[in-house]
Amino acid sequence: MSSPSKRTFSLPAAQARYIDRKVKSGAYASASEVVRAGLRALKERDEAVERWLREEVVPVCEEIDADPSQAISAEELTASIQAHHVKSTRKSA
């Protein structure tokens, strides 16, 4: 691990209390560990989004560019989402 680089941050009180609770619970030895864990989670999420875009979204966009007849209109999409919502709402009622 490279040598630490010191930073100073201002946090809302609720976030500072959250960090303090994590340290007090024993889950982390210090506030720095909590912040590092949060940054690792953020990095993992960013990488997952990038992977999804590259592996799933881009290929679909390329397929639609190659054959626009595969696409549906915004109106069709909205109607499909609304129908799905109505159907799922009825199941849970």
C-alpha positions as CSV (number, residue, x, y, z in Angstrom):
1,M,0.0,0.0,0.0
2,S,1.3,3.4,-0.8
3,S,2.0,6.0,1.9
4,P,-1.2,7.7,3.1
5,S,-2.1,11.1,1.8
6,K,-3.8,13.3,4.4
7,R,-7.0,15.0,3.5
8,T,-9.4,17.2,5.5
9,F,-13.2,16.9,4.9
10,S,-16.3,18.6,6.3
11,L,-19.2,16.3,6.8
12,P,-22.8,16.9,7.7
13,A,-23.4,15.9,11.4
14,A,-25.5,12.8,10.4
15,Q,-22.6,11.4,8.4
16,A,-20.1,12.2,11.1
17,R,-22.3,10.4,13.7
18,Y,-22.6,7.4,11.3
19,I,-18.8,7.1,11.1
20,D,-18.5,7.5,14.9
21,R,-21.1,4.7,15.4
22,K,-19.2,2.4,13.0
23,V,-16.0,2.9,15.0
24,K,-17.8,2.6,18.3
25,S,-19.4,-0.7,17.2
26,G,-15.9,-2.2,16.7
27,A,-16.5,-2.8,13.0
28,Y,-13.8,-0.4,12.2
29,A,-10.7,0.8,14.1
30,S,-10.9,4.4,13.0
31,A,-12.8,6.9,11.1
32,S,-10.2,6.6,8.3
33,E,-11.0,2.9,7.9
34,V,-14.7,3.8,7.6
35,V,-14.0,6.3,4.9
36,R,-11.7,4.0,3.0
37,A,-14.4,1.2,3.1
38,G,-16.9,3.7,1.7
39,L,-14.5,4.7,-1.1
40,R,-13.8,1.1,-1.9
41,A,-17.6,0.5,-2.2
42,L,-18.0,3.6,-4.4
43,K,-15.2,2.4,-6.6
44,E,-16.8,-1.1,-6.9
45,R,-20.2,0.5,-7.8
46,D,-18.6,2.8,-10.4
47,E,-16.8,-0.2,-11.9
48,A,-20.0,-2.2,-12.0
49,V,-21.8,0.6,-13.8
50,E,-19.0,1.0,-16.3
51,R,-19.0,-2.8,-16.9
52,W,-22.8,-2.8,-17.4
53,L,-22.6,0.1,-19.8
54,R,-19.8,-1.6,-21.8
55,E,-21.1,-5.1,-21.8
56,E,-24.8,-4.6,-21.9
57,V,-25.9,-1.1,-22.9
58,V,-23.4,-0.5,-25.7
59,P,-24.1,-3.8,-27.5
60,V,-27.9,-3.2,-27.4
61,C,-27.4,0.4,-28.8
62,E,-25.2,-1.0,-31.6
63,E,-27.9,-3.6,-32.4
64,I,-30.6,-0.9,-32.5
65,D,-28.3,1.3,-34.7
66,A,-27.9,-1.7,-37.1
67,D,-31.6,-2.5,-37.1
68,P,-33.8,0.3,-35.8
69,S,-36.9,-1.8,-36.3
70,Q,-36.0,-3.6,-33.1
71,A,-36.6,-0.4,-31.0
72,I,-39.9,0.5,-29.5
73,S,-41.3,4.0,-29.2
74,A,-41.3,6.0,-25.9
75,E,-45.1,5.7,-25.9
76,E,-44.9,1.9,-26.2
77,L,-42.3,1.7,-23.4
78,T,-44.5,3.9,-21.2
79,A,-47.6,1.8,-21.8
80,S,-45.6,-1.4,-21.1
81,I,-44.2,0.0,-17.9
82,Q,-47.7,1.2,-16.8
83,A,-49.2,-2.2,-17.6
84,H,-46.5,-4.0,-15.7
85,H,-47.1,-1.7,-12.7
86,V,-50.9,-2.3,-12.7
87,K,-50.3,-6.0,-13.0
88,S,-47.8,-6.1,-10.1
89,T,-50.0,-3.8,-8.0
90,R,-52.9,-6.2,-8.4
91,K,-50.8,-9.1,-7.3
92,S,-49.8,-7.5,-4.0
93,A,-53.3,-6.2,-3.1
